[in-house]
Amino acid sequence: MISHGFKSTELTSVKLYSVAAILLMVLIVVPVTAQEPTTNIELQSPFIVADTGLLPAHDYVWQEINGFCAWAATTMAMQYAGVDLTMHDVFAASTIGFSFAYLRFDDTLLMYPGALYAQVEPTKFLADLYGVNYTLYVGNDLPSLEQNVQVWESEGIQVGILDSQTKAFNLMRRTIDQGYPLLISVDPAWLPAYDYDFLREEGLRGGGHGILIVGYNDTEGSATILDPGVGSFGENFGYPDDGRGNYTKVTYTSLNNGWSNRYYISNTFTPDTPPSAVIDQRLGPMVRDKLLGVGSIYSPSSPNALVGKFGEAAFRQMSQDITADGLKSFLSVFDGVVNETTFKASLLYFVGVGLEAQVTLQYLSYRTALESLPALMSETDLTDFVDAGQDALPAFEDIADNSSLIFPGNISQSTGFVATTFLEIAEAFNASGNIDTTLAPYESTLDSISADLLTIADSWRDAGNALAEIWPNDFLTVYGPVLAFAGGGVAVLIIGVIWYMGRKPSQ
């Protein structure tokens, strides 16, 4: 959503709640991705469900900053399933710390750090890696429920359908009675913590946030939750020493309102047969492909695999598009729109704050994943990989700034170099309406940002190639067996891409 009433003075206001709403839905309270299900799993319990249930306490995992809720919740769920991992380990083992996606065509410019681009598939990979049975549940009112059934079946993801509130709450009770939490996606406006008061005050709805349900009490009509997101943004940023979010009670009414608004998206993690293969042999090639940007790994069975840029290629393309010429090319798509100058000024600001926020989130997960991976892959010498991967860190640090994540939409608190630079550019363009004269004084600054993005791309390429020395990534060697039976699918995918890119810009 772009404001058409953009004025220079408005950009300096303390709160832009429309902006905050957007970033909350995209960054702070990241939804557990609403994918489509394949299987209607039988939800009948083999035993009588109790009236109350409460799991013993495990270590509370705070998400540290806005954007990591699903992964903090997943870390706790894995711990309950018997896998001792930190959130930083999860960044590495799920490979989201080594993933980035960029979509740029027509009027579209989207950046996705690994933590946000996909969540179900990396979670499935993580669970399989450590011998955990992972099941995704969704409501039967999820849009396009049946259209992607074949995709889910091809990915081997076990999915159940919840066709009523009763089944959702019975799933909660049964999972807890079996000794495990239920990871769900909720609209955070219905959660009790005061961190979400401004959502209620401003009537902001529709966001998604990952939490764990660890207890229920039918007599009280309440559930007990672990909320990793409190303290991860806003004026109350910091670890919640007061205990809010850790074994917090929420009424069934509020829980159902928040949960049903997210299509009852739920996830279970239970112990399964330990994997027979050494973790290194599965994790190493996956990290390699994520860094090198293999589209079919990022977006299996999706046109995005051919349309998007991933891994090192994403940063390489961004380095071109963030230059003065690149920005002019993108803005030219919107020539002739209503309130053209105001609209383009808004776009310039959103490109800058989006770049800073998304790259910051990637930096935080990448840096910690890079530190964690050698211990997880203890049977492999990763010295060359780590050395190559560390070359990206100074460039990440140049761009990253936590303020864009902690204070989304609060321009007065946006202190990062990239966000403030693009704010200046947006204000200058809004005043002049001339993009050439506006960008001329900033060309060297934009070139510097571009150079940092290129440095990240080169580092990811070199780190991926270091892993390719251990696990060769010759296309036919790695993917030949898939091509033997998937050739027809490629033709269908290409047709889909032609249709997808043939659409008119939406502006």
N, C-alpha and C positions, 0 to 999 in steps of 0.2 A: 504494500500500500504506500503510495507516494502522495505527500501533501501538495495540493495545487495552490495553496495559499502561502507559499514560501516567501518569506521576507528576511532580509538580513537581520533585522532586530529580533525576529522570532527565533533565529538560530541560537541566540545567546540566552534564551530563557532557561530557567532552572530545570524544568521538566517538560519533555515532549512525550506525552503519554501514548500518542499514536505510534511513535517510534519504539517506545518501551514495549508496547504490546507485541510488535513484530519481533523484536529481539528476544523477548521472553519465550515466544513460541518456537523460535529457531535455536536459541542459545541456552538460556538459563535452565529451563525445565524441558529438557529434550525428550520428546516422546519416544517410547519404545515403538519402533517403526511399524506402522499398520500395514503389514503384508497380508496377502490373502491365504486362507487355509486350504488344506487338502483332505483332511480326514475328520470325520465326526467321531471322536473318541467316546466310548461309553463312560458315563459319569456316575454310574451306580456304585456306591460304596459297598465293599464286602462286609462291612461291620456297621453297627449303629453309631451315628455321629453323636458326639457328646454335646452338652449345652454350653460348655466352656472349654477353652484350650489355650495354653500359653507356652511358647517355646522357651527353653532356657536361654539366657543371654549369651551372645557371642560378642566379639569386639565390634563396636560401632565403627563403621567406615564412613568418614565424611568425604564429600565429593571435592573438597578443596576450593573449587571455583565453579562458577556458572558454566554448565555445559557437560558435566560428567556424571549426571545423576544415574543414568542407566548403568554405567560401568561401576559406580560405587555400589549400587544395589546388586548388580551381578556378582561383584566380589564377595559380598556378604552371603548371597545365595550359594555360591560355590563353597564357601567356608562351612556352611551348614551341611553341605553334601560331602564334606570330608576332605576338601582340597584346600590346602593352606597356601593361599596366594594373597599378595597385597594388591591394591588397585593398580599400582605401577606395573606389577607383574601381569595383570590382566591387560593393560595397554599393550604389552609386548606379546603375550601369548595369543590374544585375539587378533593381533596384527593391526589394530586400529591406530596404534601409535606410528605405524609406518605407512599410513594410507592417506591419500588426499585426492579429491575429485574436483574438476573444473569443467563447467559447461558454458560454452560461449558460441552462440549462433543467433542470427536474426536479432531479436530484441532481448535475448536471454543472456544474462551474465550471472552465473551462480558459482559460489565457492563452498566446498564442503570439506571440513577436516574429517579425518577418519572416524572420530567419535560420533559424528552426525550423519555421515553419508549412508551408512547401512549399519543396522544393529542386530537383526535376526541372524543373518548368515555368519558374521564373526562370532556371535554368541554360540551358535551351533558348532562352529569349528573349535572354539575354546572348550566346550563341553566334551566333544568327541576326543579332543587331545588328552583330556584327563579322565576319561572313562565315566562321564556323568551323563545321565539320561535327561535330555532337554526336550520339553514339550511346550509349544505355543498354543494358547487358546485365544479365540476372538469371538465377538458377538455375531449373530447371524444377520445383523443390520449393517455390517461393515460394507461400504460402497464397493461395487464390483466384486462381490464375494466369490462368484463362480468363475469369473473370467480368467483367473490365474491359477486354477486348480492344477493344471498340467505343469506349470512352473514349479509349484511347491512339491509336487510328486517327484519331479526330476532332481530337485535339490535334497530330497530325502528328509525333509523336515516334518516331524510328527506334529500334527495340529488338531486341536479339538474345537468344536463349535459350541458356544454357549447361547442358547436360544431364549434365555429368560434370566431375570434377576435371581430366581430360585436356584438355577443351576450354577450361576456364578458364585453365589454365597455357599452353596454346597461344596463347590470346588475348594473354596477357601477353608471350610471346616475340615474337609477330608485331607487336604494337603497338610494342614497343621497337625491334625490327629496322627498322621503318619510320621511326624517329627521334622517337617520341613516348612520353610516359609513360602509364601506365594508372592512373586514379584509382579506387580501390576502397574499399569499406566493410568494416571488420574489427572483430571483438571485441578491444578494446585489451588485454585480459588476456593475449593471446598475443604482444604486442609486447615487445621486449627492454628498453626503457628502464626505469630504476628508478622513474620517475614512476608506473608502473602496478603497483608491487610490492604495494601494499595491496589491489588487486583480487585478486591471486593469493593473498595471505595470508588474505583473508576469504572466498575462494571465490566472488567476485562475477563473474557471467557474464551475457552477453546484451546488453551495450552495443554501440553502433556508433560508429565513428570513421573519418573520411576521411583517407586517406594516398595518396601516389603511389608506384607501383613504377617505378623508373628503371633497374633493371639486374637481370640474372639470370645465374646460373652453375650449369649442370647438373652440372658435375663436382663442385663443392663442395656442391651441393644447397642453394643459398642465393639470396636475392633482395636487392637493394639498394633501400631506401625513403627517401622524404622524409616525415617525420612532423612536421606543423606544431603538434602538440599538446603536445609536451614543454615543461615550464616554464609551462604555462598555468593551473595550479591547484596548490593544496597548499603545503607548506612550501618547496618548491623553485621557487616562482613567480618568474618572471623570464626574460628572453631566455637561451636555452641557449648561452652563450659557449663551453662545452666541446665544442660540435659534435654532441652527441647529437641524434639525429633528422635530421641532415643527412648523407645518404649512409650510412645505418646498414644493417648486414646483419641479415637474419632468415632462419632456416632454412626450407626448404620445408615441413617438418612443422608448424612454428608458424604459418607463413603460411597454410597450407591449413586448419588448425584455426580460425584467426580469420576467414578469408575465407568458408569454407563455413558457419560459424555465422551469417553475414550473407547467405546465399543467393547467394554469389558476385556480389553487386552490384558492377558495374564501369561505368566511363564513359570514353569516348575523345573526344579533341578533336583534330581535324586540320584543316589549312587548306582552305578551300573558296573559292567565288567571292565576291569582295568585294561587299558590298551596294551596290545602286544608289541607294537612298534616303538622304537626309541623316539622320544619327543622331537629330537633334533631332525630326524628324517622327514617329519611332516611339517614342522614349523619353519625350518630353514628355507625350503623352496617357496613356501607361502609368503614369507617376508620378502624374499627375492622378487617375486612377481608383483607384490604390492608396491615396492620401491620402483621397479622398472615400468610400472603402469600397464600391466596386462589387462586390457579392458574386459575380457571374458571372465576374469577372476573377480573384478569389481562389480560387474553387472551381468551375471549369467542370464541368458535368455531375454535380454533387454536391449532396445535400440541404443540406450546410453553407452553400451560397450563400444559402438562405432562412432557415436556422436561426441562423446566426452573425451576429455584428456585426464589421465590419471597418473599418480605417482610423480616421477621426475618430469614427465611430459606436461603435467598440469602446471607445475611451477615454471617450466620453460615457456609455455604459452602465455601464462600470466605476466611473465617478464616482458613480453612484447606488447601485451594489451594495456599495460599500466603506463606506458610511455605517452608523451604528448600526442604522437600520431595515433597510437592505439586508442586513446580516449576519444579523440576526434572521430575516429572511424565508428566507434560504438555509439556516440551521441548522434551521428548523422542518420542513424536508423529512425530517430524520432523527429526528424525535420518535419515541420508542419503540424505537429500536434497542438492541441489547445493549450494556451499558456506555455508556449514552447520554452521560453527562457527560464521561467520558474520551474518547469518540469525537469529540464536538463540540469539546472542547479541542484535540485533535490537529488537527481541521479548521481551527480558528482560526489555529493556528500556521502550518499549511501555506499557507493563504490569504495570510498576511503575507509569509512568506519567498518564496513563489511570485511575489507581486506585485513585491517588490523585485528578485528575480533577473531576471524576464522584462522588466520595465521598464528595468532596468540594461542588459541586452543590447540592447534596442531603442535606448536612448539612445546607446550607443557606436556603433552602426551608423548611426543617424540623423544624429548630429552630424557624423560624417566624410563621410557621403553628401552632406549639405547643402553641405559645403565643396567636395566634388569635382565636383558636378554642373555648375556653370557652365563649367568647363574642358572637360567632355565635350560640352556643348551650346553650343559657342562661337558659333554663328550666331544664338542667341536671347538677348534681353535678359531675364535672370532676376532683375533687381533687386527687383521687387515680390514675387516668389516667395520669394526668400531672406529679405527683410525680414519677411514673414509667418511663414515657417518658423522664424526665429530666436526668435520669441516663445515657443516651446515649451521652449527650452533651460533657462531657470531653473527651470521646473516639473519637468522631467526631473531636473535636478540635485538638487532637494529630495528626490526619491524614491530615486534611484539610489545604490548603494553596491557597490563591487567585491567586498566580502568575501563576499557571498552567492554569488558565482560562483567565487571563488578557494578558498573553504573550504566546499563543499557538505556539509551535515549536521553540521558542527562548530559547535555552538551557542556554545561559548565564544569562537569567532572571528567570530561573526556580529555585527558592530558597527554595522550600518546602522540608521538611525532607524526605518524601517518594520518591519524584522524584529524589532528589540528591543521595539518597541511591541506588536506582536502576540504576542510571547513573554510579555510581562507580562499581556496580556489573557487568553491561554490559561491561564497559571498561576493567575490570579485566578478564572477560571471553573471551573477544575478543583477549586479549593478550595471555592468557594461553590455551584456548580451553578445559580446564578441569573443568567441572561443579562442581565436588566434592570439589576440592581445592578452587575454586572461592567462593562457598557459605559457606564454613566452618567458616570463620571469621564473617559472617553476620547472623549466625543462631539465636543468641539471639535477634538481631535487628528485624529479620523477625518474631520471636516469639512474640515480643512486639507488632508489627503491627497486628499480628494474634489475640492477646489478646484483642486489641481495637475493632476489628471487631466482636469478640465474645461478648464483652460487649454491643455493639450496638444491636446484635441479641437478647441477653437476655432482654435488655430494651424494645425493640419492642414487644417481646413475652409478657412481663409482662404488658405493656401498652394495648396491644390487649386483654389480658385476663381481664384486669380491665374493659374494655368496654363490654366484654362477660358476666361479672357479671350483667350488666344492660340489655344487649340484648344477651340472650343465643345463642351460636353458634353451638349447636348440629346439625350435618350435616343433618340428616333427617328432623329436625324441620325447618331448614332454607331453605334447597334445595329440600325437598321431593316433592313438587308440580312440580318442574322442572323435576325431575326424572320420574314422571308419564308419561310424553309425550316425553322425550328426550333420553330414553334408547338406541334407535337405533342409535342416533347420537353419543353416546359414543363409540359404536363399530366401527363406521366409523372413529372416531377420533383416536382410538387405532391403527387401521390399518394404518392410515396416519402417526402415529408416528413411527411404525415399518419400514415403507418405508423410512421415513425421516432420521432415525438414521442408516439405513442400507447402506447409501451412503458411498463411500470411502472418506477418508480425502482429502481435496483439496490441502493442503499444499501451 
